[in-house]
Every structure is written in structure tokens, then in C-alpha cells.
Amino acid sequence: MQTSNIEQKNCPVLGVALAVTDYEAAAATVHAWSTAARSEKLARTVSAANTHVVTLARHDRQFGQALASYDMVVPDGMPLIWVMNRRGAGLRDRVYGPTLMLHVLQLPGVSHFFLGGSEKLLETLSVKLKERFPALRIAGSYSPPFSPDGWSEEENARILRKIAESGAECVWVGLGCPKQELWIARNKAKLPPGVYFAIGAAFAFHAGLVRQAPKWMQDRGLEWIFRMAAEPRRLWKRYVVHNSLFLWYLLVDGCLGKRRR
């Protein structure tokens, strides 16, 4: 029987085990997991964690426990790469969630399911991705009803059933942070076999509905400024508060480390 057990090196940042990996290695891991998912009857989970996600995991115990259950957490933000490299990771670039998605969508023999967003968004996303990747296999998609307090057991069972009936090897969950990470973690034992991604705003980016920051801003860790300027009401608290907390926690960890030495 084919096995998908792959040795993975991690580097902790604020207590979150971040994978020391790049796009090619992460996509290769996903390919191995997705190929073996049916025979192994396993659901593997992947999160693309930026500074907001890592800081929230440190600040919120429930979210931190959820993130700790993931099989791979890739470093989505450049500040994370800078911290990891100071600890010997030797990485050249981050593993940005939307770009990792493009790498995985090109894997041969893999079908995909998209969960989250409006029906219009999912329709536009499917059209745009098929134009970009003509051989892409889209097994299905589903726009769940909005529910700030979580879905009913009936709706949750409907979602899991739709995924199972689609037969998709890769399931992209775009519900926004922290909802997507928590939903995947809470349902991990019940998820149909496959690889599940907490993917954030990638749907809107690839559908062409939201602009991404210029490459030079991304490379310098300034993407948060671009996004906050585009959606200040929704994102100001996330970036101002959590970026400050990120720096504070790094300082605290550094001081604690010095005391231990």
C-alpha cells in the first residue's frame, strides 16, 4: 500500500510549528497525501499562516489548539521567514497561500472542491481557474449559508456529504480566519479522505474580485498595508492589533530565552 508518511522539518514561531519548506516541496507533500488519501482513509490538513494567524494562535488558546492539530502549517508571511531564518531555517521565500494554491491546482490527476464564498464568487472562480488551467478537474463547490455562530449539525452533515460525493482529493476552505481553521480542526475526524486547506482570501484573489499587493510590497512584508488600505473597516483591527502583539510576543520570547541562558 502506498504511504504518505513524509518527514517534515518544523521551526517554531510563537509556539506554532511552521514547516521549513518552499512551494515545490509543499506541493509535493500535498501530492503524496492526496494520492494516498483514499487508500489510507485519512484527511490531511494544511494552513497557510501569516503573522495574524500565528499571533492569534498564541493569543487564543482554543485557536492555538486547533492550529496544532494541522498536519502542515506553511509560513505565509515574510516576517515569519525572517524570524525562522534567524533560527537557521535558510528559506528564500515565504509559502504564500494563494500561490501555493496555484501550484497544487497544477498537480496531475487531482480533483478539487471549493467550499466558501458566495455562489457568484464560486462561479467566477471556476471560470477563471479553468481558463488558466484547462486540464483542471473541479469536482464540485458549495456556498454554505452565512452563520456567525456556526452551522447546525444538519448543515454540517450536508457539507461533509457534498465533499464525500464529489470524490475530490483536495478541498479548499475559504471561510475567513479563524472560522475556516476552526471548522477544519473540529471536523477533522469526520472529514472524507483528502487534503484540506484553510486558504483565506485566495478565492477572491483568483476570481479577480480583490487585488493583491504588488510583488515588491509582498517581498518586503508590507502586504498588510496594501490590504488594510483597501479594506480599512474590516482589516484595521486585525493588522494594527495583531501586528503589535506579534512584535510584543517576539520580545517576550526573546527575553525569556535570555533569562534561561
N, C-alpha and C positions, 0 to 999 in steps of 0.2 A: 504494500500500500504506500502511495506517495505521502511523504510527510512534509509539513510546512514549518518545522521547528528550525528557526533561524537565530543564530547567536546575534544578539544586539547589544551594542555598547551604549551606555547612557551617561549623561553628565547632569547632575542635579543643579537646578537654579531655583532658589526659594523653596526647596523641598520637592520640586517637581522633576521627575526623571525625564529629561529631554534626550531624544535619540541623537547620537552623533552620526549624522547621515547627510546625504545630499539627494537631489531629485532622482538620479538614476538608481541609487541603492534603495531608496524608499519605494520607488515604483517596482523594483524587482522583488522586494519583500511582499508588496501587495499582490503582485502577480502570483507568487508562490502560494500565498494564503488563499487567494481567490480560486486557484486551480485545485487546491486540496480541500476546499471548504465542504463540498458535498460528501466526499468520502470520509472525512474526519468529523463531519457533523458539528462544525464549530463556527461560531460567529466571532470574528476578529474586529477590533475597534481601533480607529485612528483619529487623533485630534491634531489639528494644526493650531498650536498655542502661541499667541503673541504675548506681549508684556501684560496686557489686560487679563488674559486667561490665567497666566502664571500667578499674577498678583491676587486675583480672585481666589485661586486655589489655596493660597497661603492665608488669605483673609477670612474665607468662609470654609469652615471645617467640612460641611456637607458637600460642597463643590469639590474641595480637595480630595475627599474620599472617592467621589465619583471619577475624578480625573485619574486617580491612582489605579483604577480598575482597567484603564485602557491598555491595549497591547503595544501601541506605539504613539508617542506624543512627539511630533516633529517641531523644531524651533522655527516659528513663523516670523518672528521679528528680529531685526538687526541688533537691537540692544541685547537680546538673548545670545546671539552669536558672539558679540564682544565679550560678554561675561564667560561664556563657555570656552572661548579661545584663551582667555586669561587663565583658565584652568586646564589648558593643554588639549583642547578638542581639535584644533587645527582645521577648522572649517573655513571655506572661502565664501560661502553664501548661506543665506537662510533657506528654508524649505517653505516657501510661501504657499498657503493653501490653494488659492485659485490656480497657480502654476502647477502644483503637484497634481491637481485635478486634470489638467490638460495632458500631463504625462501618462496618467493612468487611463484616460479615455482612449489613448492610442494603443493600449496593450491588446495583442491579438486574442481572439476567442473569448472575450469577456463581455458580458452584458450588464446594463446599468439601470438603476431605478432612482428616480428623483423624488424626494419627499420634502414638502415645504413650499411656502410661497403661494401666490395666487394662481388660479388656472391660467390666466393670461400670461403670467410670468413663465410658467412651465411650458406653455405652448411656444412662446418666443424662444425660450432657452433651447428646446428641442430642435426648432428650425435652425437656429444659429449654429448649434453644435453639429447638426447633420451637414450643413453647408461647409463647415470647417473640416469635418471628418466623415466623408461619405460612407465609409465602412462601419461607422459606429452602430452598435447594437443597443437600442433603447428598449428595455423590456417593459417599462411602464413608468408612471409617475402618479403622484397623488397630492392634491391640495387639501390638507386637513382643515376642519373648521377652526376658527380662532377661539382660543380658550385660555385666558390669562392664568387660570388656576389648574390647568392640565385637563386632559381628555378623560371622558368616562371610560370605564372598563370595556364597554361595548365598542366605543370608537377606537380604543387602543387595540382591541382584538381585530377590528376591521382593518386597521393599518397593517398589522402583522400578517393578516391573511392575504392582503393585496401583495405584499412583498413576497410571501411564500409562493403564491400563484404565479407571480411574474417569472420566477426562476432566476432572478438577477444574481450575479456574483458580487457586484459592487453596489452598495446603497449609499446615496449621497443625501445627507440630512441637513437641510438649510432652514433651521427654525430660529436662528439667532442665539447668541450666548446670553445666559447659561442654559437656556431651555434645551437646546439640541444635545449638549453634553450630558445633561442630567437624564434626558429621555433615553438615550442610548445606554447609559450606565444602568439605569433602573431596570431596563428590559433585556439586558444582555443575556440572561439565562434563557429567555424566551425567543430571542431573535432567530429567524431562519438562518441557516448557514450562509456565510458570505462575509464580505468586508464592509464595515460601516464607518462612514466618515462624518465627523462633525465639521462642517465646511463653511459656516458663516455666510458672508455676503457674496460668495463665488457665483451663485445663481444669477444675481442681479448684474454682476460684472460681465459674465459671459453672455448674458442676454442683451447686453448693450444698454441697459437701463440706468446704470450707475457708472460714472467714470472712475477709473483707477488713477492713483497718483503717478506722476511722471517717474520714470526709472531712476533719475538722479535723486529724487526725494526718497524713494524706496531704499536705495543703496545707502543713504545717509541716516536712515532711521527717522525720517521726517514725514512718513506717510500719514501719521496721526494728525498732523497739522492740516494736510490737504483734506482729509475726511471730515475733520471737525468743522473746517470752513464750509464744506459742502452741506453738512447736516448738523449745525450747531446745537439746535434744541435737543436733538436725540443723543448726540455723542459727547457734548461738552463734559458731562459728569464722568463718563467712562474714562476719558483721556486725562482730564485735569486731576481727578481724584486718584485714579489707579496708577497713572504715571508717577505721581508724587509718592504714593505708597510703595511703588516698585523701588524707587531710589531709597526710601526710608528702610525698607526691609533689607536691601543690599547693604546699607550702612550698618544696620543692626547685626546682620550675619557676619560682616567683616569684623565688627568689634568683638562679637562673641568668639570668633575664631582666634583673634589676637589674644584674648584672655586665656583661652585653652592652651595656646602655645606658651 
